[in-house]
């Protein structure tokens, strides 16, 4: 469970904290700091996850706290933001590997 949580955290943290592409102009100090923070955070979670199943709750709380501090605006719900990030990730995966012709469409929202 801790490794699964770290994998999920990495898929959230890395895209959010990555340095922008060359088309976004020159990165500033804050962008480098955010990218470094993302790497340190994910590495710390990986080390913590090696403690085993007892670390799962702490890893989950750390991911939620990160999302609350860095990914949400005032009065946004962390769960809603994480769902939006998941939908974007699934959309990117489908764009990269489209379903074969005749396959059932994938629903990205819950009913």
C-alpha positions in Angstrom: 0.0 0.0 0.0 2.7 2.6 0.8 4.4 2.0 -2.6 1.0 2.4 -4.4 0.5 5.7 -2.6 3.9 6.9 -3.6 3.2 5.9 -7.2 0.0 7.9 -7.1 1.8 10.9 -5.5 4.5 10.8 -8.1 1.9 10.9 -10.9 0.4 14.0 -9.2 3.5 15.8 -8.0 5.9 15.4 -10.9 3.7 17.1 -13.6 2.7 19.9 -11.3 6.2 20.7 -10.1 8.1 20.0 -13.4 10.0 22.8 -15.1 8.0 24.3 -17.9 8.8 23.6 -21.6 11.0 25.8 -23.7 7.9 27.5 -25.2 7.0 28.9 -21.7 10.0 31.2 -21.6 12.8 31.4 -19.1 12.0 29.7 -15.8 12.5 31.8 -12.7 13.9 30.9 -9.3 10.4 29.9 -8.0 10.1 27.3 -10.8 13.4 25.7 -10.0 12.5 25.7 -6.3 9.1 24.1 -7.0 10.7 21.4 -9.2 13.3 20.7 -6.5 10.6 20.5 -3.9 8.7 18.0 -6.0 11.7 15.8 -6.3 12.5 16.0 -2.6 8.9 15.3 -1.6 8.6 12.2 -3.9 12.1 10.9 -2.7 11.1 11.4 0.9 7.9 9.5 0.4 9.8 6.6 -1.3 12.2 6.4 1.7 9.3 6.6 4.1 7.3 3.9 2.2 10.2 1.4 2.7 9.1 1.3 6.4 6.3 -1.0 5.2 2.5 -1.1 5.7 2.6 1.0 8.8 3.7 4.0 6.8 0.6 4.0 4.5 -1.4 6.4 6.6 1.4 8.8 7.0 2.2 8.7 3.3 -1.5 9.3 2.5 -1.6 12.3 4.9 1.5 13.7 3.4 0.1 13.5 -0.1 -3.2 15.1 1.0 -1.3 17.9 2.8 0.8 18.5 -0.3 -2.3 18.7 -2.5 -4.0 21.1 -0.1 -1.0 23.4 0.2 0.2 23.5 -3.4 -2.6 22.4 -5.7 -5.7 24.0 -4.3 -7.0 27.6 -4.4 -9.1 29.1 -1.6 -12.1 27.0 -0.8 -11.3 24.3 -3.3 -11.8 20.7 -2.2 -8.7 18.5 -2.3 -10.7 15.5 -3.6 -12.1 17.6 -6.5 -8.6 18.8 -7.5 -7.2 15.2 -7.4 -10.2 14.0 -9.5 -9.4 16.7 -12.0 -5.7 15.7 -12.1 -6.7 12.1 -12.6 -9.0 13.0 -15.5 -6.3 15.0 -17.2 -3.9 12.0 -16.7 -6.4 9.6 -18.1 -7.0 11.9 -21.0 -3.3 12.2 -21.7 -3.0 8.4 -21.6 -5.9 8.0 -24.1 -4.4 10.6 -26.4 -1.0 8.8 -26.4 -2.6 5.4 -26.8 -6.1 5.6 -28.4 -8.5 2.7 -28.1 -8.8 0.4 -31.2 -11.6 1.0 -33.6 -14.9 -0.5 -32.3 -13.8 -0.5 -28.6 -16.2 0.8 -25.9 -15.6 4.4 -25.0 -14.0 5.2 -21.6 -16.0 7.3 -19.2 -13.8 9.9 -17.4 -16.5 11.0 -14.9 -18.5 9.2 -12.3 -22.3 8.8 -12.7 
